[in-house]
Amino acid sequence: MSGGFNILDIIILAVIAGFIFLRLRSVLGRRTGEERPPYDPYSGPSDQGDDNVVSLPQRDKAPQPEENEIDRFVQKGGEAGMQIARLQLADRTFIPGRFLDGAKAAYEMIVEAFAAGDKDTLRMLLTDDVFESFAAVIDDRAARGVSATSSIVDLRDATITGASVEGRMAEVTVRFTANMISFVENADGEIVEGSRTQIREVVDAWTFTRDIRASDPNWRLCATGEPDAD
């Protein structure tokens, strides 16, 4: 039948759409009461604070030895190593190296989606409560008639700084250090904040959560903030 889709085309498109949806759901939960949107270089001072199409971790293949070496992935000199060891006793699918790989991918996706005002992507990556706080900042930028751009030039470091298990729920906190370019344009395309060329360092502490008794292996972003001082 020329000029239209046949049934095979429709099936193929449905499979592709389903795959994309599942990947977007494989994302980084739970409200802690201290949520705030991620660092927003685009808004001036305000009363708000600063911040898988990823499956964390994968269950379908055995980990490499280095992926399970806790000391390679945790903050030195703290309790994170022991906390991760306790988490692994409760959730034997948790593999530190794979978790961090997924967390880094999620970090980049969320930062760039937040800057771009991409609510559809954020809604799939965040819990409802966290999404609402992100969306409020996006709506404020739209009301002021400005558009934002944020690009991660180099995600320099990602380190696990803490973990906990309470009942069914596990949480893992990651400290990210990234070099970014961020700027804001007004309706006339003029730069009103930031720079198209200046690279600045941003440090965030993000917490991811998961129901470890659920069949769903995906972690969700449940809190954002600044890391504790070293």
RALIN-V592520 format. One record per pair of residues at least 6 apart in sequence whose ideal C-beta (glycine too) atoms are under 8 Angstrom apart, sorted by the first residue. I is the first residue (numbers start at 1). J is the second residue. D is the distance in whole Angstrom. If there is no record, write none. Layout:
BEGIN
((I	J	D) (I	J	D))
END
This chain:
BEGIN
((5	13	8) (23	53	4) (24	53	5) (24	121	7) (24	124	4) (24	125	7) (25	53	8) (25	124	6) (25	218	7) (26	52	5) (26	53	6) (26	54	6) (26	55	4) (26	217	8) (26	218	5) (27	52	4) (27	53	6) (27	54	6) (27	106	6) (27	109	8) (27	124	6) (27	125	4) (27	126	8) (27	218	6) (27	219	8) (27	220	6) (27	221	8) (28	52	5) (28	54	7) (28	56	7) (28	102	8) (28	103	7) (28	106	4) (28	110	7) (28	125	6) (28	126	8) (28	206	8) (28	208	5) (28	218	8) (28	219	5) (28	220	5) (28	221	4) (29	127	4) (29	130	7) (29	208	7) (29	209	4) (29	210	8) (29	219	8) (29	220	4) (29	221	7) (29	222	4) (30	127	7) (30	169	6) (30	171	8) (30	209	5) (30	220	8) (30	222	5) (31	127	7) (31	129	4) (31	130	7) (31	222	7) (32	207	7) (32	222	6) (32	223	5) (34	223	6) (34	225	7) (35	129	6) (35	130	5) (35	133	5) (35	222	8) (35	223	6) (35	224	7) (36	48	6) (36	49	4) (36	50	7) (36	51	7) (36	133	6) (36	224	6) (36	225	7) (37	48	6) (37	49	8) (37	50	8) (37	51	7) (37	114	7) (37	133	5) (37	134	5) (37	136	7) (37	137	4) (37	224	7) (38	50	7) (38	51	2) (38	110	7) (38	111	6) (38	114	6) (38	134	7) (38	204	7) (38	224	5) (39	50	4) (39	51	5) (39	202	6) (39	204	7) (40	50	7) (40	114	8) (40	137	5) (40	148	8) (41	148	8) (41	150	7) (41	182	4) (41	183	8) (41	184	7) (41	193	6) (41	194	5) (42	115	7) (42	141	6) (42	146	6) (42	148	4) (42	182	7) (42	184	4) (42	193	6) (42	194	8) (43	137	6) (43	140	6) (43	141	7) (43	144	8) (44	193	8) (46	140	8) (48	133	8) (48	136	7) (48	137	7) (49	225	7) (50	204	8) (50	224	8) (50	225	7) (50	226	6) (51	110	8) (51	111	8) (51	114	8) (51	204	5) (51	206	6) (51	224	4) (51	225	7) (52	102	5) (52	103	8) (52	105	7) (52	106	5) (52	125	8) (52	218	6) (52	219	6) (53	105	8) (53	106	8) (53	109	7) (53	124	8) (53	125	8) (54	102	4) (54	103	7) (54	105	5) (54	106	5) (54	109	8) (54	218	8) (55	102	6) (55	217	5) (55	218	6) (56	98	7) (56	99	5) (56	102	4) (56	103	7) (56	106	8) (56	208	7) (56	210	8) (56	217	7) (56	218	7) (56	219	4) (57	63	8) (57	93	6) (57	94	6) (57	95	4) (57	98	4) (57	99	5) (57	102	7) (57	217	7) (58	95	8) (58	98	6) (58	217	7) (59	93	5) (59	217	6) (63	95	4) (63	97	7) (63	98	7) (64	97	8) (66	72	7) (66	97	7) (67	95	5) (67	96	7) (67	97	3) (67	98	6) (68	95	6) (68	96	7) (68	97	7) (69	96	8) (69	97	8) (70	81	5) (70	84	5) (70	85	6) (70	96	6) (71	81	6) (72	96	7) (72	97	7) (73	84	8) (73	96	4) (73	97	6) (73	99	8) (73	100	5) (73	159	7) (73	160	5) (74	80	4) (74	81	5) (74	84	6) (74	96	7) (74	159	7) (74	160	5) (74	161	7) (75	159	5) (75	160	7) (75	161	5) (75	162	8) (75	175	7) (78	161	7) (78	162	8) (79	162	7) (80	160	5) (80	161	6) (80	162	5) (80	163	7) (83	162	6) (83	163	4) (83	164	6) (84	94	8) (84	96	6) (84	160	6) (84	163	5) (84	172	8) (86	163	7) (86	165	7) (87	94	6) (87	163	5) (87	164	8) (87	165	6) (87	170	6) (87	172	7) (88	94	5) (90	165	5) (90	170	7) (90	212	6) (91	165	8) (91	170	6) (91	210	8) (91	212	4) (93	217	6) (94	170	8) (96	160	7) (99	160	8) (99	172	7) (99	219	8) (100	158	5) (100	160	7) (100	174	7) (102	219	7) (103	158	6) (103	172	8) (103	174	5) (103	206	8) (103	208	6) (103	219	8) (104	155	6) (104	158	5) (104	176	8) (106	125	7) (106	208	8) (106	221	7) (107	155	7) (107	158	7) (107	174	8) (107	176	5) (107	178	8) (107	204	8) (107	206	7) (108	152	5) (108	155	6) (109	121	7) (109	125	7) (110	122	7) (110	125	6) (110	126	7) (110	221	7) (111	150	6) (111	152	6) (111	178	8) (111	180	8) (112	118	8) (112	150	6) (112	151	7) (112	152	7) (113	121	4) (113	122	5) (113	125	7) (114	122	7) (114	134	6) (114	137	8) (114	138	7) (114	150	7) (115	148	5) (115	149	6) (115	150	3) (115	182	7) (116	148	7) (116	149	8) (116	150	8) (117	138	5) (117	141	7) (117	142	7) (117	147	8) (117	148	7) (119	131	8) (119	135	6) (119	138	6) (122	131	6) (122	134	6) (122	135	7) (123	131	6) (125	220	8) (125	221	7) (126	134	6) (126	220	7) (126	221	6) (127	220	5) (127	221	7) (127	222	6) (130	221	6) (130	222	6) (130	223	8) (130	224	8) (141	147	7) (141	148	6) (141	184	8) (145	186	6) (145	187	5) (146	184	5) (146	185	7) (146	186	6) (146	187	8) (146	192	7) (147	184	7) (147	185	5) (148	182	7) (148	183	7) (148	184	5) (148	185	8) (149	181	8) (149	182	7) (149	183	6) (149	184	8) (149	185	8) (150	180	6) (150	181	7) (150	182	4) (151	180	7) (151	181	5) (151	182	8) (152	178	5) (152	179	7) (152	180	5) (153	178	8) (153	179	5) (153	180	6) (153	181	6) (153	199	6) (154	178	7) (154	179	4) (155	176	7) (155	177	8) (155	178	5) (156	177	5) (156	178	6) (156	179	6) (157	175	8) (157	176	7) (157	177	4) (158	174	6) (158	175	7) (158	176	5) (158	177	8) (159	174	7) (159	175	5) (160	172	6) (160	173	7) (160	174	6) (161	173	5) (161	174	7) (161	175	5) (161	205	7) (161	227	7) (161	228	8) (162	171	8) (162	172	7) (162	173	4) (163	170	7) (163	171	7) (163	172	5) (163	173	7) (164	170	7) (164	171	5) (165	171	8) (165	212	7) (168	211	5) (168	212	6) (168	213	5) (168	214	8) (169	209	6) (169	210	7) (169	211	6) (169	212	7) (170	209	7) (170	210	5) (170	212	5) (171	207	5) (171	208	7) (171	209	5) (171	222	7) (172	207	7) (172	208	5) (172	209	8) (172	219	7) (173	205	6) (173	206	7) (173	207	5) (173	208	8) (173	223	8) (174	205	7) (174	206	6) (174	207	8) (174	208	7) (175	203	7) (175	204	7) (175	205	5) (175	227	5) (176	202	8) (176	203	7) (176	204	5) (176	205	8) (176	206	7) (177	201	7) (177	202	8) (177	203	5) (178	201	7) (178	202	5) (178	203	8) (178	204	8) (179	199	5) (179	200	7) (179	201	6) (179	202	8) (180	199	7) (180	200	6) (180	201	8) (180	202	5) (181	194	8) (181	195	7) (181	196	7) (181	197	7) (181	198	7) (181	199	6) (181	200	8) (182	194	5) (182	200	7) (183	191	5) (183	193	6) (183	194	3) (183	195	6) (183	196	6) (184	191	7) (184	192	5) (184	193	4) (184	194	6) (185	191	6) (185	192	7) (186	192	5) (203	226	7) (203	227	6) (204	224	6) (204	225	8) (204	226	7) (204	227	7) (205	224	7) (205	225	5) (205	226	6) (205	227	4) (205	228	8) (206	221	6) (206	223	7) (206	224	5) (206	225	8) (207	221	7) (207	222	5) (207	223	4) (207	224	8) (208	219	4) (208	220	6) (208	221	6) (208	222	7) (209	219	7) (209	220	6) (209	222	4) (210	216	8) (210	217	8) (210	218	7) (210	219	4) (210	220	7))
END
